[in-house]
Each structure stands twice: as C-alpha cells, then as structure tokens.
C-alpha cells in the first residue's frame, strides 16, 4: 500500500490525510508552521474521539488511523511517497514553487497532485520537468464527509497517472468524476449561477436574501439557499473562487463577481466563521422571516434553475465532462437534489430556453445567452436522458 503525502495542515489537508489513513495508508502531513501541525494533530484526536463516541468507528480503528498519520516540517519526508497531494493557499506562484521543489525529492514514479479548486492544473504542472505525472485531485470540504472528488488531468498528464489516481481515490470510498482542465472544473464552474444570479435578483430589489433562500429551498428542494450556503462556505472563499473563475474565463460576463460579494469580503463579513455575513450569527440575533410569496418564489426558482441548467449544458457542449459525471458532480459535490441535465429534461428544455430568451431580451446582456447545445436539443426535440 503506497505512502501518501499531504502538503498543508489546514482543514482541507488534515481532512484528506484522515481519509487516506482511514483507508489504511500511511500518511505524512507537511507544513512549515509547527504550531499548525500541532493544531492539526490535536483536531484529529478530537475528531476521532467524537467518531468513537457516536459509534461510527471502534476505538481500535481510531487508534489505527491516528497512528498512521505522521507530521513533518521538512519536504524531504516525502522521499518514499507514491502520491503527494498539495492543499495550500490558492496562489499559483506558491503552488508552482512547491511542485518544483517537490519534484527533486520524490521518487520517479510518484504522482504529484493539487487540490486546487479553480487554478489551472497545466499552469501548476509547468513548474515541473516531468509534467506527465501532475494532475488535479480536488476534494470538497469537509473531505471526510463529502463523497465527491474531481480528477483533473493537465494537458500533458499521462493517462496511466489518471487511472492510478482515480482507482486509488475510489478505493478510499469516494465518488470520482473526470473533468477537463478548465476554470472551476465542474462544480465550481456550474455552481457559480446559484450564487451569482441570486445576488443579482437581490441587487435588483426583486427579493431579499431570506426570500430568495426560501424560494430555492421550497420550489427547488435545495438543502440550503444560496445566501445560507455562501455564509456556510465563507464569503471570503466564495468571492475569491468567483473572481478567479471570472478572470480565467477571460472576463466572461456570466461569471462576473458582484459588488455585493466584494463589499462583504472587504468588510470581513465572511459568514458563520466571523459571526456575520448575509445573516447575523451573533448571540441573540434575530434574522427576518420569509414572506413566502409563492408566485414570486416560483419566478426566482425558474430564473436561477434556468441559469444553472444552461451552464451544465454548456459544460457538456464544451466537453468539460460526460453528462453522467456532470450530474453526479452536482448531486455529490454540492448536494443538489437532482442532476442538472436530468432536471432540464424534467422541466422541459424548451421551457429553459424560453426563460433564458426572455431574460436576454429584457436585459440585453450576454450573461443570459443560451448554450448552442440547448438550442440544438430544443430544435431537434431531444432529451439528455431517455
């Protein structure tokens, strides 16, 4: 069984290490910050004890997981690893420097992966001499709980490295999908509309945050509304991902960040972790209740779902992933109640096109343009799934 290295001892890195160790692998967590390593070790101990208390795992299993993870502040500790996964700050230069240093330390057949959520795998790999062993292995937070992992080959990644990685992550009990190396991959690309269009509706004064959240939960069956979800993820993270995807898509209008996001980011209203975001999480705070206007709620849902489905269709049109992986990614990566392509079939692709056409006519903005594939499917009276 191969030894696994993880770079970064934050929540994501520690979570990935826990998943690997739970599957029986020896794992090394590396961080330059020794106090961060101690914090990671303490957090793992606490997590495992809670799992034992809840009877999710036995004391013996908890002890085995804990003993399989070691902590290091020297990259040379990865010398005999078969796979190293980087999970540090979303900064291309930082990642490239790390990969360049790492390449001279690990074995010739060691696969080097990035957990980046939005940066180009090909750009990260360009810092290496052997770019064919570099790929993206993108977990979702919290890694021990979220089932989806996106596997992203760079432009020169060897097929064998992809197959080995996917088989390994599958053996960890995860659900893997294969994605093209484009900004945001599958989930962080397609999901932009859930946040962006909802913010746009709020900025226009059509409805406030609480009523938009209610509408999408009530009529869409989403577990969390977009504003609740942004507060949960962190408005710092969500804004930066939005900004990165927008920039990497050459400032494509449909991915454009909003001033609302930017102002919350500037105010450090990051959501639950800071006590304030779109909602107030301070002790004793009272947030408004939704008015539950059904007609308005349906209008909000129809507008947001049309944008989401259109983006999923466009991702399929541009070969970002297969239709099966696109739907799987959204249900397992962000807990959508249905795969968006199947959802489009149910609503009727002609109805999605009608909504988008009306929006584009009203606003005159390119953000509402329908995918070429959507138009073609409607013209030919086809569905994605029979």
Secondary structure, 3 states (H helix, E strand, C coil): CCCEEEECCCHHHHHHHHHHHHCCCCEEEECCCHHHHHHHHHHHHHHHHHHHHCCCCCHHHHHHHHHHEEEECCHHHHCCCCEEEECCCCCHHHHHHHHHHHHCCCCCCCEEEECCCCCCHHHHHCCCCCHHHEEEEEECCCCCCCCEEEEEECCCCCHHHHHHHHHHHHHCCCEEEEECCCCCCCHHHHCHHHHHHHHHHHHCCCCCHHHHHHHHHHHHCCCCCHHHHHHHHCHHHHHHHHHHHHHHCCCCHHHCCCHHHHHHHHCCCCECCCCECCCECCCCCCCCCCCCCHHHHHHHHHHHHHHHHHHHHHHHHCCCCCHHHHHHHHHHHCCCCCCHHHHHHHHCHHHHHHHHHHHHHHHCCHHHCCCHHHHHHHHCCCCCCC
